[in-house]
């Protein structure tokens, strides 16, 4: 009887852990409507460094003349120039290295980087 209770408790604990594994850290990217591009954490701070691992990127593209393009080790995702709206990319695996997010129409003026360690 004790074995069955321990087994049931272990099963319940395992079921509680599995959903949390899908709760990736969210990063929020915004581009436009003016010549601005940002990538922030949920608390509003700019992403300049991040720990490697899985992330969800929520991209808000607010202009038909700009796009949000993220690339780096193993990642190359972008919205189109004509697109206006929100896209969610999940999961995105960030590996150690430098990542760039930019507007492809204005790659020199609307460009930022962050380092993954």
C-alpha positions as CSV (number, residue, x, y, z in Angstrom):
1,X,0.0,0.0,0.0
2,X,2.8,2.4,0.9
3,X,4.5,1.7,-2.5
4,X,1.3,2.6,-4.3
5,X,1.0,5.9,-2.4
6,X,4.6,6.8,-3.2
7,X,4.1,5.8,-6.9
8,X,1.0,8.0,-7.1
9,X,2.8,10.9,-5.4
10,X,5.7,10.6,-7.8
11,X,3.4,10.5,-10.8
12,X,1.5,13.6,-9.6
13,X,4.8,15.5,-9.1
14,X,6.0,14.5,-12.6
15,X,2.7,15.8,-14.1
16,X,3.2,19.1,-12.4
17,X,6.7,19.5,-13.7
18,X,6.1,18.8,-17.3
19,X,3.9,21.9,-18.1
20,X,6.5,24.2,-16.6
21,X,9.1,22.9,-19.0
22,X,7.1,24.6,-21.8
23,X,7.1,28.0,-20.0
24,X,10.0,29.5,-22.0
25,X,11.4,32.9,-21.1
26,X,9.7,35.5,-23.3
27,X,11.5,38.3,-25.2
28,X,9.5,41.1,-26.8
29,X,10.6,42.7,-30.0
30,X,9.1,45.8,-31.5
31,X,9.9,47.5,-34.8
32,X,8.4,50.8,-36.1
33,X,6.3,52.7,-36.7
34,X,9.2,55.2,-36.7
35,X,12.9,54.1,-37.2
36,X,13.1,52.2,-33.9
37,X,13.8,48.6,-33.1
38,X,13.9,47.1,-29.6
39,X,14.1,43.8,-27.8
40,X,13.0,43.7,-24.2
41,X,12.4,41.3,-21.4
42,X,9.0,41.0,-19.7
43,X,10.1,43.5,-17.1
44,X,10.9,46.1,-19.8
45,X,14.7,46.0,-19.7
46,X,16.6,45.8,-22.9
47,X,18.1,42.5,-23.9
48,X,21.9,43.0,-24.2
49,X,22.9,39.6,-22.6
50,X,21.1,36.3,-22.2
51,X,21.7,32.9,-20.9
52,X,21.6,30.2,-23.6
53,X,18.5,28.1,-23.9
54,X,15.0,28.1,-25.3
55,X,13.0,31.3,-25.6
56,X,9.8,32.6,-27.0
57,X,10.0,35.7,-29.1
58,X,6.9,37.9,-29.4
59,X,7.5,40.3,-32.3
60,X,5.3,43.4,-32.8
61,X,5.8,44.8,-36.3
62,X,4.2,48.2,-36.6
63,X,5.2,49.3,-40.0
64,X,5.1,48.3,-43.7
65,X,8.5,49.9,-44.3
66,X,10.4,48.0,-41.5
67,X,10.8,44.4,-40.5
68,X,12.2,42.5,-37.5
69,X,15.0,40.1,-38.5
70,X,16.8,38.0,-35.8
71,X,19.8,36.0,-36.7
72,X,22.8,34.4,-35.0
73,X,24.1,30.9,-34.2
74,X,21.3,28.5,-35.5
75,X,18.7,31.2,-35.8
76,X,17.4,33.2,-38.8
77,X,13.8,34.4,-38.4
78,X,12.2,37.5,-39.8
79,X,8.9,39.3,-40.4
80,X,8.3,40.6,-44.0
81,X,8.5,44.2,-44.9
82,X,4.8,44.3,-45.9
83,X,3.7,42.6,-42.6
84,X,2.1,44.6,-39.8
85,X,1.0,42.7,-36.7
86,X,2.3,40.3,-34.1
87,X,4.2,37.1,-34.6
88,X,5.2,34.6,-32.0
89,X,8.3,32.4,-32.5
90,X,8.6,29.5,-30.1
91,X,10.7,27.7,-29.2
92,X,13.9,29.5,-30.4
93,X,17.1,27.9,-29.2
94,X,19.7,30.5,-28.3
95,X,23.3,29.2,-28.4
96,X,26.4,30.8,-27.2
97,X,27.4,33.7,-29.4
98,X,26.3,37.1,-30.7
99,X,22.8,37.7,-32.1
100,X,21.7,40.6,-34.3
101,X,18.2,42.0,-34.7
102,X,17.7,44.6,-37.4
103,X,15.4,46.0,-40.0
104,X,16.5,44.6,-43.4
105,X,15.5,47.9,-45.2
106,X,17.7,49.9,-42.9
107,X,20.4,47.5,-41.7
108,X,23.0,50.1,-40.7
109,X,20.7,52.5,-38.7
110,X,18.2,50.0,-37.2
111,X,20.5,47.3,-35.9
112,X,21.3,46.0,-32.4
113,X,23.0,43.0,-30.9
114,X,23.0,40.9,-27.8
115,X,25.4,38.3,-26.5
116,X,24.3,34.8,-25.3
117,X,26.6,33.0,-22.8
